[in-house]
């Protein structure tokens, strides 16, 4: 009798472990990821006028994409070898607002070791599942002047630290409301950085863009988010989606309603770009649903569909998932009424 009870509880414990374990939470101790981190923003702000050309020239060959993006697209300075570029850099560095912005960046990101560890850990998990993917060689910290969060070139990543200062930062509060709505400022949160880095790299380098119906784009985003989740298996779900906790809870509790709306409005096979934007793009909420809903609920639902597909097909690897057609994944989705 005692032996029978022992086996019963042993089986129960194993069952509970199997039900609660996360198959994405893998051992990456043997995975090697070599990524260097460069504070390009600090180089621009703190180097002497004579030092800047020499320092920037160091990155001009291997990192021309990020360097050109920072100087040309973000700051409007142009190429650092252009005539007058050093004068424009001086004007930028001496601007009163830029000085306050840079001071805020420096104080908010004084210690970056934790952030760098998170990014390395994320790419280590991604490489475990996709061992042959291209990884970035370098990550650059930049001041994008609020142009973008993360930029990917062919082999590098640029992180606009200015976009992660938080809505309570004075320099963020001062941003003109006609260009930066409150919902935009509230999304400028430091805890989104590592998630944004991996998600952007996955979207640009791994899961190809599609130019088709809404369902195809929705499932593509589901794959991107599933791979991002695989990169950070212990990350809280609301951070994975760039939601507040309340926003994620709303999405989770209203999955059935979201699906019914998409089906009833015949959006699944819509080719209308406005329909796609309403459910996939950033905004104060998802257009067509209550204003208390979070934005990008098409991305969220795509992740739910992909997540369910992978749970029901455990033999399918993440490498295989990338190339599975959207209609195959969509057909396996079953929603509880």
N, C-alpha and C positions, 0 to 999 in steps of 0.2 A: 504493500500500500504506500509506504513512504517513498519507495523507488518510483512508483507511478506518479506520485505528486511531484517529485523532483523533475522527472522528464516533462511533465505538463508545464511546469513553470519555466523550464529551460526553453521549451518550444515557444512559449508565450513571449519570453524575453527576446528571442531571436526574431520573432514575428514583428514585435514592436520596433526593434532596431532597423529591420528591413523597411518598415513603413515610414520611419522618420528620417532615415539616412538620405543624404543629398548626393545623387550620383554625379553631380557636377563638381562636388567638393573633392578634389583629387590631390594626390601627393605630388607636389612640384619640386621637391628637394633636389631632384636630379636634372632639372631643366635649367639650361644656361641661357641667360638673356643679357646681352651686352649693349646697353644704351647709355650714352653720355648725356649729361644735362648742362646746358650753357645758359647763363643769364645774359642774353643779348641786350636786354633793356638796361641792365647795369653798365654794360660796356659803352652803350651810347651816352648814358647820362654822366658817367664818372671818369671816363678817359679824357686825356688832354686832346686838344685839337690835332697835335702831331701824332698822337698814338692811335687815333680812331682809324685812319686808313690802313695802318699796319694790322690792327686787330680785326677789322672787318674783312681784310683780304684773306685772313686765315679761313674764313667761312665762305668765301665767295665761290669756290669751286664745288665743294661738297654740299653746300647748303644754300645755293643760289635761290632756290625756291622760297624758303622762309625769309631770307635776307631781303629779296626783292619785294616780297609781300609786306614785310614790316616797313621798309623805307618808302616803297612806292605806293602800295594800295592803302596801307593804314595811316601813315604819317604824311603822305604827299610830298616827300622829300625827293624822290627819284632815286636812281642808282647812285651808290656812294662814290662812283668814279665820275659821275656827271659834273660838269663845270658848275660851280656854285653850291654843290651838295653840302660841303662843309659849312658854308655860311647858313644854309637852311637848317642844318643840324644845330648850329649855335642858336638860331632864333627859336627853335623848338625847345632847347634845353633851358633857355632864359625866360620863357613864357611863364607868367605868374601862376596861371591855372595848372600848367603842366608840372611846375615845381610842387604844388600842393598834391596833385594826383600822384606824382612819383613818391612823395613822402608817405602817402597813404598806402601805396603798393609796398614800399619798403617795410613799413611797420606791420602790415598785415601778413606779409610773407617773409618775415625775418628768418624763420627756420623752415627749410623745404625738405628736410630729410624724410619726414613721414610721408609727404606727398610723393616723393621720388620712390619710396619703398612701395607705396600703393600702386603706382604705375608699373613698376618692375614686376610686382606680384600679379597684376592683371595680365600683362603680356606673357608671363610664365604660364599662367593657367591657359591662356589662349593657345600658346605654342604646344602645350601638352595635348590638347584636343586636335590641333591643326599643325602638326610638326613641320610641315614644309612651307608654311606661309612666310611671306616677307615681313620682317619687323623693322621698325624705324631704327636708324643709326644714332640719331640725336634728337633730343627734345630741347627746344628753346623757350625760355621765358621771355615774353615780349610785352610791350605796351601797345595794344592794337588801337588805342584811342577809341575804344568802344565799337570797333568795326565787327569783331567776331570773337567767339569763345576759343575755338580750336581750328587751326589750319594745318592741312597735311600737304606736303610736297611729295616728291617721288620717294624720298628716303628719310624725311624729317618731319617733325611736328612742332608747330608753334602754339604756345598757350598764351592767350591774352589775359594776363593776370588782372588787368583793370576790370574785366567782366565778372570778377569773382570777389569783389570787395564787400558785398552785402548791401542791402537796401538802407541800412542805418548809417552807412558811411556818408559823411558830409559831402564829399565830391560826387557821390551817386545821387544824393538828394538834390544837388544843384543842377543835374542834367535837365535840359528843357523838356517839359512834359509833352510838348507837341511832337517830339521825336522819340522820347523814351517814356512810354506809358508806365503806370505804376506796376502793372503785372510784369513788365520787362525788368524793372528794378528789383522786384521781389524774387526773380529767378536768378539773380546774380549772387549765388551762394557758393561759398568755398567748397562745401562738401560734394558739389557736383563735378569737380575738376577731373578726378581720375576716371569717373564714369564717362564724361564727355570725351576724354582722350581716346579711350578704347572704342567707344561707340563710333566716333568719327573715323578712326582708322579702319574699323570693320566696314563701315558704310562706303568708304572710298576705295579700299583695297581688296575686300574679301567678297562681300555680297553685291553683285553687280546691280546697277540701276536698271529699272524696267520702264518701258514706255507703253503701258497697256491699260487694262481696266483697273478699277479701284481695288478689286480683290487681289490682283497681282501685286500692287504696290503695298497693300495692307499686309500681305504675307511676307513680302520682302522686309518690311519693318519688323515683323514678328521674328524673322530670322536674325536680324541685326540685334534686337533686344535679347534674344535667347543666347546669342554668342556673347553679348555683353554680360549677361547673367552668369554664363559659364566662366567669364573672366573674373567675376566678383561673386562667387557663389554664396558668400555670407552677407552680402550687402542687403540692407533693408530695402524692401520692394519699392517704397515710395521714392527712394533715392535713384533706383534703377530707371524710373520713369521721369525723373525731374519733377516729381509731384510733392506737394505737402502731404502729411499723413492723412489729413482729411480728404484731400483730393484722391489719393489712392483708395481710401475706404469707399468713397463715392463710386469710383469705377468698379471696384470689386463687388459692391452690393447691387450694382445696376447692370451687370453684364448681360442679363437676359433682355433688359429694356434696350440696351445699346444695339444688340444683335437684331431685335425685332424692328427697330427703327431703320436700320440699314436695309433689311430685307423688304420692309413695307414701302420704303421710298425707292426701291429698285436701284440701290446704289452699287451693289456688288459688281455689276458688269458695266457700270457707267464709265464713259470715257471723258466725261466733263471735268476739266481741270479744276473748276471751282468746287465741285463735289469733293475731289481729292484733297484740295487745300483745306476745306472745312474740317475734315477729319484727320488730316495728317500733319498740318502745319501748326506752328506755335501760335498762341493767341490767349486772350483772357479766359476763354472757355471753348467748348466744341460747338460750332455753329449748328443749329438745328435741335440741340439738346438744351436742357435747363441751364441758366447762366451760372448756377452753382456747380456745374460739372467742370472737371479739369479739361485742358486742351488735349489735342492729339489722341483722342480716344480710338481712332482707327489704328494707331500704333499699338495701343494697349490691347485691343481686341486681337490684332494680328499675333501679338506675343502669346495671348491665352490660347489661340488656336494652335500655334506651333508647339507650345508647351504641352498641350494635351496630346498632340500627334506624337511627340517624342516619348511621352509617358506610356503611350499605347504601343510603341514600336521601339523597345529598348535595344534591339539589335542594330538599329540605325545609328551610325556615328554622326558627329557634327560635320565632318567632312562631306558625308553623303547628303546630309540635310541641305547644305548650301545649294545643291543642284536639283533637288526634288521640285517638280512643277507645283505651282500654287494650287491648282485644282485638285491634285492628289492630296495635299495637306488639308485643303478646305473640306473635302468630302468626308474626312474622318471626324469633323467637328460635330459634337452632339451637345446641345444645350438643355439643361434641365428647366422644365416649365414651372 
